[in-house]
Amino acid sequence: MNRTAALLALLLLAAAAPALDLGALAGSQSDADGFVFGLSLGSGTVVPLLKLEFEGTRLPAAGGNALSAALKLRPKFGAFAPYAVLGAGAEFARLNLHFGDYEFYTFVGGGFHYFLAGMFSLRADLRFLNLPDGGRTRVSGGLFLHL
């Protein structure tokens, strides 16, 4: 009886766990010397269609990095999943506790995932970043694994 209860509890926990999205992205960002690459981690929430997204990107030519967090609204229609995203982040040269060295920004954007086979998708993304020194546009694509 205890084994059955423990197995049932594990199955219920697995069913209630939010889905994870892991991905690698690359693209171009205006006013930051071009090329951008990074990693993305997403998680579902208790609200249907709403996801959390965390990204870390590198701007090699500018010698900078960026970390961001966002809310993503993503319905799915067969293999096609369009989304809208709203978030905030920070650009920095080195990760440290001197927050005066950080350039904070907000962003809005959208894009879509095209699911190739079950767990894999290609993503196209357009984001408009609002930084203190002006706006930037980031266009990127990526390959994602959905667990």
N, C-alpha and C positions, 0 to 999 in steps of 0.2 A: 504494500500500500504506500509506504514512504517513497519508494522508487517511482511509482506512478505519479504521485503528487509532485515530486521534484522534476520529473520529465515534463509534466503538464505546465509547471511554473516556468521552466526554461523555454518551452514553446511559446507561451504567452508573452514572455519578455522579448523573444526574437520577433514575434509578430508586431509588438508595439514599438520596437526600435525604429527610429527614423532612417530612411534610406540615405546612403552616403553617395556623393558624387566626387570623384577624384579625377583631376585633369591636368594636362600640360597645355600651355598656351603660348603663342608667339604672335607678334604683330608690329604695328607702327604707332607711334605717338607723336603728334605735332608739337613743336616747340620744345622737344626734349632730345634732339639729335637722333630721332628715328626709332631704331629697333628696340623692341621690348619682348622679354620672355619671362615666364614664371609658372607657378603652380596654383591650382585652385582646389579648395575643399568646400563641399556643400553638404548641407544636412536638412532633412525635412523637419517640419514643426508639427505641432498638434493641430494647426489650422490647415485644412486641405489646400493644395496648390501653392502654399507659401513655403519658401525655403530660406535658409540662412546660407550666406556664401562668404568665405574668407579667401583672400588672394594675397600672394606674395609675388612681386615682380621685380625684375632687374632692368635698369636702363644702362647698358654697358658703355655707350659713348659718353653719357653724361656722368658716369661714375656714381649713379644713385640707385636707390632701392625704394620700394613702396610696399606698404601693407594696407589692406582695406578690408572692411566688413560691410555687408549689404543684406538687404531683404530682396528676395526675388519672387515674383509672382509668375508661376510657370504651369499653365495647363498643358495637357498632352492630347494630341489628335492623331492617333495611330503612330506613325514613325516621326511625326513632326511635332515639336514642342516649342512654340514661341514663348518669349518671356520679356518682362519689364523688370528693371533693377534700379534700386535707389540705395545709396550708401555714402560712407565717409572713409577717409583714409589719410595717410601721411607719407610724404616723401622724405628721405634722409640719406645722408652719405654713409653714416655708420650707426648701427643700433646702439643707443646709450640712454642714460637717464637725463640728459640735458635737452629738455623739450624745446628749448629755444632754437635748437639745431633742426627741428622738424618743420616741414611745410605742410600744414593740414589742408585738406580739401574735401569737398562733397562732390558727388557725381550722380548722374542719371543716365540711363541707357536702355538698351534692349538688344535682342538678338533671337537666335533659335538654336535648338539642338535637333539634329537629324539622326535618328537612331538607325545604326547600320544592322545590328543584330543584337537583340536582347539587352546585353549589358554595355554595349559600346555605342558612343555617339560622336558625331562631329559637331563642333559649335562655331557659330559665327557671331561676333559681338561688336557693338558700337557703343562707346561711352563718351559722355561729355563731362570733363572734369572742370570744376570751378576752384581754381587756386587763387591765393591772394595777389599774385603777379599777373593774373589773366587766365583765360580759358585754354584748355587743351582738348584735343579729340584723340581717342584711342580706338583703333580698329584692330581686331585680333581674331584669330581662329584657334581651335584646339581640338584635341582628342581626349575624350572622357570615358571613364569607367564608372558605371552605376551599380552600386552594391545594395 
